[in-house]
Amino acid sequence: MFVDEIDIFVKGGDGGAGCVSFRREKYVPRGGPDGGDGGDGGSVCLEADPALTTLLDFHYQRHYHAPRGHHGEGSNRAGASGEDLVLRVPLGTVVSDRDTGEVLGDLTERGQRVLAIQGARGGRGNARFASSTNQAPRRADLGRPGPERWLRLELKLLADVGVIGFPNAGKSTLVSRLSAAKPKIADYPFTTLAPTLGIVRADGDRSFVIADLPGLIPGAAAGKGLGHQFLRHTERTRVLVHLLDPDPNTGRDLADDLDAVNAELAAYSPELAARPQLVVVNKADLLEGAGAEVLARVEGVRRRGADAGEPVLFVSAATGRGLTELVRAIAARLDTTGWLRAAS
């Protein structure tokens, strides 16, 4: 199960109570008050862990309480503070307050932490209240209760390249051929219900991360189909590969498909719609025996790209045709954005 958005409840640890105690030893006259302070409660932190790929663990447990502070003791011994509770989340997780919408942190690097909630202060012991006019105070503070809040965790994939397009356009097959990723592949729409990440080596020492994203349909920006569940994962991509399906059995027009998907991107985020995009016609092996109507649709898209100065690429994810040229084109586009990374 792929979980990329969830609400959790977190509570900081309660503070320990201060102690009321007096020193009474045989050879220490007027020992006086020696009650120690209570320890502070533990805090709740979230930490980015690259070993995780989903928020599934939080689906089974929604409530998290940090340990409380220990109570103070006599002989001026302060109680131990409660340990911090560290919750590990995938890279790319955005943490925000569910009720106010305030963004607390965006965890995009290994080991990066965000403080979700602070533990409560411990109470003061009676030694704190001693004065020249009150030399034997019998007062101590109780520890404060730990604060609490609801958090919203939202996962946005950290991918350099996102493959978008209508359902069954061949996105999963393309990613499986370009990388070692093994997404589910079948001959029916909406096979991909969860994004899949793969690493593609562009050349000897450089690579990029590509994401197979769920199929998009008109109305997705308003929540239709996979809706925002799809569009959320395009936000961090540097380049979009727009995959078109010329299969005559679909009965769709390539130019209409291109416009429909771009309209959904623009409706969701104008910034996203302006992101660099490569238009790729998949299943090029089917064009060899295609009819005049299909070829005319393909030619229309090709001319449209040429007029815009953006040549359309033709590939076949099934046979491997044109994939080397596609990787080079993606790498070149990433180079212009400065985001092509060194291969590990």
C-alpha positions as a Markdown table, in Angstrom:
| # | Residue | x | y | z |
|---|---|---|---|---|
| 1 | Met | 0.0 | 0.0 | 0.0 |
| 2 | Phe | 1.4 | 3.4 | -1.0 |
| 3 | Val | 0.4 | 6.1 | 1.5 |
| 4 | Asp | 1.4 | 9.7 | 0.6 |
| 5 | Glu | -0.8 | 11.8 | 2.8 |
| 6 | Ile | -1.9 | 11.3 | 6.4 |
| 7 | Asp | -2.8 | 13.1 | 9.6 |
| 8 | Ile | -1.1 | 12.1 | 12.9 |
| 9 | Phe | -1.5 | 13.3 | 16.5 |
| 10 | Val | 1.6 | 14.2 | 18.5 |
| 11 | Lys | 1.9 | 15.1 | 22.2 |
| 12 | Gly | 5.0 | 16.5 | 24.0 |
| 13 | Gly | 6.0 | 14.8 | 27.2 |
| 14 | Asp | 4.6 | 16.1 | 30.5 |
| 15 | Gly | 7.0 | 17.8 | 32.8 |
| 16 | Gly | 8.0 | 16.0 | 36.0 |
| 17 | Ala | 6.8 | 17.4 | 39.4 |
| 18 | Gly | 9.2 | 19.3 | 41.7 |
| 19 | Cys | 10.0 | 17.7 | 45.1 |
| 20 | Val | 9.3 | 18.9 | 48.6 |
| 21 | Ser | 12.2 | 17.7 | 50.8 |
| 22 | Phe | 14.3 | 18.9 | 53.7 |
| 23 | Arg | 17.8 | 17.9 | 54.6 |
| 24 | Arg | 18.1 | 16.2 | 58.0 |
| 25 | Glu | 21.5 | 14.9 | 58.9 |
| 26 | Lys | 23.1 | 14.5 | 62.3 |
| 27 | Tyr | 26.0 | 16.9 | 61.9 |
| 28 | Val | 24.3 | 19.4 | 59.5 |
| 29 | Pro | 22.2 | 21.8 | 61.5 |
| 30 | Arg | 19.6 | 23.8 | 59.7 |
| 31 | Gly | 19.8 | 21.6 | 56.6 |
| 32 | Gly | 17.0 | 23.4 | 54.9 |
| 33 | Pro | 15.0 | 22.6 | 51.8 |
| 34 | Asp | 16.6 | 20.3 | 49.2 |
| 35 | Gly | 13.8 | 19.3 | 46.9 |
| 36 | Gly | 15.0 | 19.0 | 43.3 |
| 37 | Asp | 13.3 | 20.1 | 40.1 |
| 38 | Gly | 11.3 | 17.8 | 37.9 |
| 39 | Gly | 12.7 | 16.9 | 34.5 |
| 40 | Asp | 11.4 | 18.4 | 31.2 |
| 41 | Gly | 9.2 | 16.3 | 29.0 |
| 42 | Gly | 10.5 | 14.8 | 25.7 |
| 43 | Ser | 9.9 | 16.5 | 22.4 |
| 44 | Val | 8.6 | 15.0 | 19.2 |
| 45 | Cys | 10.8 | 15.4 | 16.1 |
| 46 | Leu | 10.4 | 14.1 | 12.5 |
| 47 | Glu | 13.6 | 13.0 | 10.6 |
| 48 | Ala | 14.0 | 12.2 | 6.9 |
| 49 | Asp | 15.1 | 8.7 | 6.2 |
| 50 | Pro | 16.0 | 7.7 | 2.6 |
| 51 | Ala | 15.3 | 4.0 | 3.4 |
| 52 | Leu | 11.5 | 4.8 | 3.6 |
| 53 | Thr | 9.4 | 5.3 | 0.5 |
| 54 | Thr | 5.9 | 5.7 | 2.0 |
| 55 | Leu | 4.0 | 6.9 | 5.0 |
| 56 | Leu | 2.4 | 3.5 | 5.5 |
| 57 | Asp | 3.7 | 3.1 | 9.1 |
| 58 | Phe | 1.6 | 6.0 | 10.2 |
| 59 | His | -1.5 | 4.4 | 8.7 |
| 60 | Tyr | -1.4 | 1.8 | 11.5 |
| 61 | Gln | -0.5 | 4.2 | 14.4 |
| 62 | Arg | -1.8 | 7.7 | 14.4 |
| 63 | His | -1.1 | 8.9 | 18.0 |
| 64 | Tyr | 2.4 | 9.5 | 19.3 |
| 65 | His | 3.3 | 10.6 | 22.9 |
| 66 | Ala | 6.8 | 11.6 | 23.9 |
| 67 | Pro | 8.0 | 10.3 | 27.3 |
| 68 | Arg | 7.3 | 12.4 | 30.4 |
| 69 | Gly | 10.0 | 14.0 | 32.6 |
| 70 | His | 10.9 | 12.2 | 35.9 |
| 71 | His | 9.9 | 13.8 | 39.2 |
| 72 | Gly | 12.5 | 15.7 | 41.3 |
| 73 | Glu | 14.0 | 14.0 | 44.4 |
| 74 | Gly | 15.6 | 15.1 | 47.7 |
| 75 | Ser | 19.2 | 16.1 | 48.1 |
| 76 | Asn | 18.7 | 18.5 | 45.2 |
| 77 | Arg | 18.4 | 15.8 | 42.7 |
| 78 | Ala | 16.6 | 16.9 | 39.6 |
| 79 | Gly | 14.5 | 14.5 | 37.7 |
| 80 | Ala | 15.8 | 13.2 | 34.4 |
| 81 | Ser | 14.3 | 14.7 | 31.2 |
| 82 | Gly | 12.2 | 12.5 | 29.0 |
| 83 | Glu | 13.9 | 11.3 | 25.8 |
| 84 | Asp | 12.9 | 12.9 | 22.5 |
| 85 | Leu | 10.6 | 10.8 | 20.3 |
| 86 | Val | 12.0 | 10.7 | 16.7 |
| 87 | Leu | 9.6 | 9.7 | 14.0 |
| 88 | Arg | 11.2 | 8.7 | 10.7 |
| 89 | Val | 9.6 | 9.8 | 7.4 |
| 90 | Pro | 10.5 | 9.5 | 3.7 |
| 91 | Leu | 12.6 | 12.1 | 1.9 |
| 92 | Gly | 10.3 | 14.7 | 0.4 |
| 93 | Thr | 7.8 | 14.8 | 3.3 |
| 94 | Val | 6.2 | 18.2 | 4.0 |
| 95 | Val | 5.1 | 18.6 | 7.7 |
| 96 | Ser | 2.4 | 21.1 | 8.5 |
| 97 | Asp | -0.1 | 21.9 | 11.2 |
| 98 | Arg | -3.4 | 20.3 | 10.2 |
| 99 | Asp | -5.6 | 23.0 | 11.8 |
| 100 | Thr | -3.7 | 26.2 | 10.8 |
| 101 | Gly | -2.0 | 25.0 | 7.6 |
| 102 | Glu | 1.4 | 26.4 | 8.9 |
| 103 | Val | 4.3 | 24.5 | 7.2 |
| 104 | Leu | 6.7 | 23.4 | 9.9 |
| 105 | Gly | 9.3 | 21.9 | 7.6 |
| 106 | Asp | 10.1 | 20.3 | 4.2 |
| 107 | Leu | 12.4 | 17.3 | 4.7 |
| 108 | Thr | 14.4 | 16.8 | 1.6 |
| 109 | Glu | 17.8 | 15.7 | 2.9 |
| 110 | Arg | 19.0 | 12.6 | 4.7 |
| 111 | Gly | 18.9 | 13.2 | 8.5 |
| 112 | Gln | 17.1 | 16.5 | 8.3 |
| 113 | Arg | 14.9 | 17.1 | 11.3 |
| 114 | Val | 11.9 | 19.3 | 12.2 |
| 115 | Leu | 10.7 | 19.9 | 15.7 |
| 116 | Ala | 7.0 | 18.9 | 15.7 |
| 117 | Ile | 6.2 | 19.8 | 19.3 |
| 118 | Gln | 8.3 | 20.8 | 22.3 |
| 119 | Gly | 8.1 | 18.9 | 25.6 |
| 120 | Ala | 6.7 | 20.7 | 28.7 |
| 121 | Arg | 8.9 | 22.2 | 31.4 |
| 122 | Gly | 9.4 | 20.4 | 34.7 |
| 123 | Gly | 8.2 | 21.8 | 38.0 |
| 124 | Arg | 10.4 | 23.6 | 40.5 |
| 125 | Gly | 11.4 | 21.9 | 43.8 |
| 126 | Asn | 11.0 | 23.6 | 47.1 |
| 127 | Ala | 14.7 | 24.5 | 47.2 |
| 128 | Arg | 13.9 | 27.0 | 44.5 |
| 129 | Phe | 11.5 | 28.9 | 46.8 |
| 130 | Ala | 13.9 | 29.4 | 49.8 |
| 131 | Ser | 14.5 | 33.0 | 50.8 |
| 132 | Ser | 15.6 | 35.1 | 53.7 |
| 133 | Thr | 11.9 | 35.4 | 54.8 |
| 134 | Asn | 10.9 | 31.8 | 53.9 |
| 135 | Gln | 13.6 | 29.5 | 54.9 |
| 136 | Ala | 11.5 | 26.3 | 55.0 |
| 137 | Pro | 9.2 | 26.5 | 52.0 |
| 138 | Arg | 6.8 | 23.6 | 51.6 |
| 139 | Arg | 5.9 | 24.5 | 48.1 |
| 140 | Ala | 6.8 | 22.8 | 44.8 |
| 141 | Asp | 5.4 | 23.1 | 41.3 |
| 142 | Leu | 3.7 | 20.3 | 39.4 |
| 143 | Gly | 5.1 | 19.6 | 36.0 |
| 144 | Arg | 3.3 | 21.3 | 33.1 |
| 145 | Pro | 1.2 | 19.1 | 30.8 |
| 146 | Gly | 2.7 | 18.4 | 27.4 |
| 147 | Pro | 1.3 | 20.4 | 24.5 |
| 148 | Glu | -0.4 | 18.5 | 21.6 |
| 149 | Arg | -1.4 | 19.1 | 18.0 |
| 150 | Trp | -2.4 | 17.3 | 14.8 |
| 151 | Leu | 0.1 | 17.2 | 12.0 |
| 152 | Arg | -0.5 | 16.7 | 8.3 |
| 153 | Leu | 2.3 | 14.7 | 6.5 |
| 154 | Glu | 2.3 | 15.0 | 2.8 |
| 155 | Leu | 4.8 | 13.1 | 0.6 |
| 156 | Lys | 6.1 | 14.7 | -2.6 |
| 157 | Leu | 8.5 | 12.5 | -4.5 |
| 158 | Leu | 12.0 | 13.7 | -5.1 |
| 159 | Ala | 12.4 | 13.0 | -8.8 |
| 160 | Asp | 14.3 | 14.9 | -11.4 |
| 161 | Val | 12.0 | 13.7 | -14.2 |
| 162 | Gly | 8.3 | 12.9 | -14.2 |
| 163 | Val | 6.6 | 10.8 | -16.9 |
| 164 | Ile | 3.1 | 12.1 | -17.5 |
| 165 | Gly | 0.3 | 11.2 | -19.9 |
| 166 | Phe | -3.0 | 9.5 | -20.3 |
| 167 | Pro | -3.6 | 6.0 | -18.7 |
| 168 | Asn | -2.1 | 3.2 | -20.7 |
| 169 | Ala | 0.3 | 5.4 | -22.6 |
| 170 | Gly | 3.2 | 3.1 | -21.7 |
| 171 | Lys | 4.7 | 5.2 | -18.8 |
| 172 | Ser | 5.5 | 2.1 | -16.6 |
| 173 | Thr | 7.1 | 0.2 | -19.5 |
| 174 | Leu | 9.2 | 3.2 | -20.3 |
| 175 | Val | 10.5 | 3.6 | -16.8 |
| 176 | Ser | 11.2 | -0.1 | -16.5 |
| 177 | Arg | 13.3 | 0.0 | -19.7 |
| 178 | Leu | 15.3 | 3.1 | -18.7 |
| 179 | Ser | 16.0 | 2.0 | -15.1 |
| 180 | Ala | 16.0 | -1.0 | -12.8 |
| 181 | Ala | 12.5 | -0.1 | -11.4 |
| 182 | Lys | 9.9 | -2.7 | -11.6 |
| 183 | Pro | 6.5 | -1.0 | -11.8 |
| 184 | Lys | 3.3 | -3.0 | -12.4 |
| 185 | Ile | 2.6 | -3.3 | -16.1 |
| 186 | Ala | -0.7 | -4.5 | -17.6 |
| 187 | Asp | -2.9 | -3.8 | -20.6 |
| 188 | Tyr | -5.7 | -1.9 | -18.8 |
| 189 | Pro | -6.0 | 1.8 | -17.6 |
| 190 | Phe | -4.8 | 2.9 | -14.2 |
| 191 | Thr | -2.5 | 0.0 | -13.7 |
| 192 | Thr | -0.1 | 2.4 | -11.9 |
| 193 | Leu | -1.8 | 3.3 | -8.5 |
| 194 | Ala | 1.5 | 4.5 | -6.9 |
| 195 | Pro | 4.5 | 6.4 | -8.3 |
| 196 | Thr | 7.6 | 4.4 | -8.9 |
| 197 | Leu | 11.1 | 5.8 | -8.8 |
| 198 | Gly | 14.0 | 4.6 | -10.9 |
| 199 | Ile | 17.6 | 5.8 | -11.4 |
| 200 | Val | 18.8 | 6.3 | -15.0 |
| 201 | Arg | 22.5 | 6.6 | -15.8 |
| 202 | Ala | 22.8 | 9.4 | -18.4 |
| 203 | Asp | 26.5 | 8.8 | -19.1 |
| 204 | Gly | 29.6 | 7.6 | -17.4 |
| 205 | Asp | 29.4 | 9.7 | -14.3 |
| 206 | Arg | 26.0 | 11.3 | -14.2 |
| 207 | Ser | 22.5 | 10.1 | -13.6 |
| 208 | Phe | 18.9 | 11.3 | -12.9 |
| 209 | Val | 15.9 | 10.0 | -11.0 |
| 210 | Ile | 12.8 | 9.3 | -13.0 |
| 211 | Ala | 9.3 | 8.8 | -11.7 |
| 212 | Asp | 6.5 | 6.8 | -13.3 |
| 213 | Leu | 3.4 | 8.8 | -12.2 |
| 214 | Pro | -0.2 | 7.6 | -12.2 |
| 215 | Gly | -2.2 | 8.3 | -15.4 |
| 216 | Leu | -3.9 | 11.6 | -15.7 |
| 217 | Ile | -7.4 | 12.3 | -17.0 |
| 218 | Pro | -9.4 | 15.5 | -17.6 |
| 219 | Gly | -10.7 | 16.9 | -14.3 |
| 220 | Ala | -7.7 | 15.6 | -12.3 |
| 221 | Ala | -6.9 | 19.1 | -10.9 |
| 222 | Ala | -10.4 | 19.1 | -9.4 |
| 223 | Gly | -9.8 | 15.6 | -7.8 |
| 224 | Lys | -11.2 | 13.4 | -10.6 |
| 225 | Gly | -9.5 | 10.0 | -11.0 |
| 226 | Leu | -6.3 | 10.0 | -9.0 |
| 227 | Gly | -6.5 | 13.8 | -9.0 |
| 228 | His | -4.2 | 15.6 | -6.7 |
| 229 | Gln | -2.7 | 12.3 | -5.7 |
| 230 | Phe | -1.0 | 12.4 | -9.2 |
| 231 | Leu | -0.3 | 16.1 | -9.5 |
| 232 | Arg | 1.3 | 16.4 | -6.1 |
| 233 | His | 4.2 | 14.2 | -7.2 |
| 234 | Thr | 5.0 | 16.4 | -10.2 |
| 235 | Glu | 5.8 | 19.5 | -8.1 |
| 236 | Arg | 9.4 | 18.7 | -7.4 |
| 237 | Thr | 10.3 | 17.5 | -10.9 |
| 238 | Arg | 12.7 | 19.5 | -13.0 |
| 239 | Val | 11.6 | 18.2 | -16.4 |
| 240 | Leu | 8.4 | 16.5 | -17.5 |
| 241 | Val | 8.3 | 13.8 | -20.2 |
| 242 | His | 4.9 | 14.0 | -21.8 |
| 243 | Leu | 4.1 | 10.5 | -23.2 |
| 244 | Leu | 1.6 | 10.3 | -26.1 |
| 245 | Asp | -0.1 | 7.1 | -27.2 |
| 246 | Pro | -0.7 | 6.8 | -31.0 |
| 247 | Asp | -2.5 | 3.4 | -30.7 |
| 248 | Pro | -5.4 | 3.6 | -33.2 |
| 249 | Asn | -7.5 | 1.4 | -30.9 |
| 250 | Thr | -7.8 | 4.2 | -28.4 |
| 251 | Gly | -9.5 | 6.5 | -30.8 |
| 252 | Arg | -8.0 | 9.6 | -29.2 |
| 253 | Asp | -6.3 | 12.5 | -30.9 |
| 254 | Leu | -2.7 | 13.1 | -29.9 |
| 255 | Ala | -3.0 | 16.9 | -30.0 |
| 256 | Asp | -6.2 | 16.8 | -27.8 |
| 257 | Asp | -4.4 | 14.5 | -25.3 |
| 258 | Leu | -1.5 | 16.9 | -25.2 |
| 259 | Asp | -3.7 | 19.9 | -24.6 |
| 260 | Ala | -5.9 | 18.0 | -22.0 |
| 261 | Val | -2.9 | 17.0 | -19.8 |
| 262 | Asn | -1.3 | 20.5 | -20.0 |
| 263 | Ala | -4.7 | 22.1 | -19.1 |
| 264 | Glu | -4.8 | 20.0 | -15.9 |
| 265 | Leu | -1.2 | 21.0 | -15.1 |
| 266 | Ala | -2.1 | 24.7 | -15.5 |
| 267 | Ala | -5.3 | 24.3 | -13.5 |
| 268 | Tyr | -3.3 | 22.8 | -10.6 |
| 269 | Ser | -0.3 | 25.1 | -10.8 |
| 270 | Pro | 0.7 | 27.7 | -13.4 |
| 271 | Glu | 4.3 | 27.2 | -12.3 |
| 272 | Leu | 4.0 | 23.5 | -13.0 |
| 273 | Ala | 2.6 | 24.1 | -16.4 |
| 274 | Ala | 5.7 | 26.3 | -17.3 |
| 275 | Arg | 8.1 | 23.5 | -16.3 |
| 276 | Pro | 10.4 | 22.2 | -19.2 |
| 277 | Gln | 8.7 | 19.5 | -21.1 |
| 278 | Leu | 9.7 | 16.9 | -23.6 |
| 279 | Val | 6.9 | 15.6 | -25.9 |
| 280 | Val | 7.4 | 11.9 | -26.7 |
| 281 | Val | 5.3 | 9.7 | -28.9 |
| 282 | Asn | 5.5 | 6.1 | -27.6 |
| 283 | Lys | 4.7 | 2.9 | -29.4 |
| 284 | Ala | 6.4 | 4.1 | -32.5 |
| 285 | Asp | 6.5 | 0.4 | -33.7 |
| 286 | Leu | 2.7 | 0.6 | -34.2 |
| 287 | Leu | 3.1 | 3.4 | -36.8 |
| 288 | Glu | 4.6 | 1.3 | -39.5 |
| 289 | Gly | 1.3 | -0.3 | -40.5 |
| 290 | Ala | -1.0 | 2.5 | -39.2 |
| 291 | Gly | -3.7 | 4.0 | -41.3 |
| 292 | Ala | -3.6 | 7.5 | -42.9 |
| 293 | Glu | -5.8 | 9.0 | -40.2 |
| 294 | Val | -3.4 | 7.9 | -37.4 |
| 295 | Leu | -0.4 | 9.1 | -39.3 |
| 296 | Ala | -2.0 | 12.5 | -39.9 |
| 297 | Arg | -2.6 | 12.9 | -36.2 |
| 298 | Val | 1.1 | 12.0 | -35.5 |
| 299 | Glu | 2.3 | 14.4 | -38.2 |
| 300 | Gly | 0.1 | 17.2 | -36.7 |
| 301 | Val | 1.8 | 16.8 | -33.3 |
| 302 | Arg | 5.3 | 16.7 | -35.0 |
| 303 | Arg | 4.6 | 19.9 | -36.9 |
| 304 | Arg | 3.3 | 21.6 | -33.8 |
| 305 | Gly | 6.5 | 20.8 | -31.9 |
| 306 | Ala | 8.7 | 21.9 | -34.8 |
| 307 | Asp | 6.8 | 25.2 | -35.0 |
| 308 | Ala | 7.4 | 25.7 | -31.3 |
| 309 | Gly | 11.1 | 24.8 | -31.6 |
| 310 | Glu | 10.6 | 21.7 | -29.5 |
| 311 | Pro | 11.1 | 18.6 | -31.7 |
| 312 | Val | 8.9 | 15.6 | -30.8 |
| 313 | Leu | 10.7 | 12.4 | -30.0 |
| 314 | Phe | 9.5 | 9.0 | -31.2 |
| 315 | Val | 10.3 | 5.9 | -29.1 |
| 316 | Ser | 9.1 | 2.4 | -28.5 |
| 317 | Ala | 9.3 | 1.4 | -24.9 |
| 318 | Ala | 8.4 | -2.2 | -25.8 |
| 319 | Thr | 11.2 | -2.7 | -28.4 |
| 320 | Gly | 13.8 | -0.2 | -27.0 |
| 321 | Arg | 13.7 | 2.0 | -30.2 |
| 322 | Gly | 14.8 | 5.6 | -29.6 |
| 323 | Leu | 15.4 | 5.2 | -25.8 |
| 324 | Thr | 19.1 | 6.1 | -26.0 |
| 325 | Glu | 18.2 | 9.3 | -27.8 |
| 326 | Leu | 15.5 | 10.0 | -25.2 |
| 327 | Val | 17.9 | 9.7 | -22.3 |
| 328 | Arg | 20.3 | 12.1 | -24.1 |
| 329 | Ala | 17.5 | 14.6 | -24.6 |
| 330 | Ile | 16.4 | 14.4 | -21.0 |
| 331 | Ala | 20.0 | 14.8 | -19.8 |
| 332 | Ala | 20.5 | 17.8 | -22.1 |
| 333 | Arg | 17.4 | 19.4 | -20.7 |
| 334 | Leu | 18.4 | 18.7 | -17.1 |
| 335 | Asp | 21.8 | 20.3 | -17.9 |
| 336 | Thr | 20.1 | 23.5 | -18.8 |
| 337 | Thr | 18.4 | 23.6 | -15.4 |
| 338 | Gly | 21.6 | 22.6 | -13.6 |
| 339 | Trp | 20.1 | 19.6 | -11.9 |
| 340 | Leu | 21.8 | 16.6 | -13.5 |
| 341 | Arg | 23.5 | 14.8 | -10.6 |
| 342 | Ala | 26.8 | 12.9 | -10.3 |
| 343 | Ala | 26.2 | 9.1 | -10.4 |
| 344 | Ser | 27.0 | 7.3 | -7.1 |
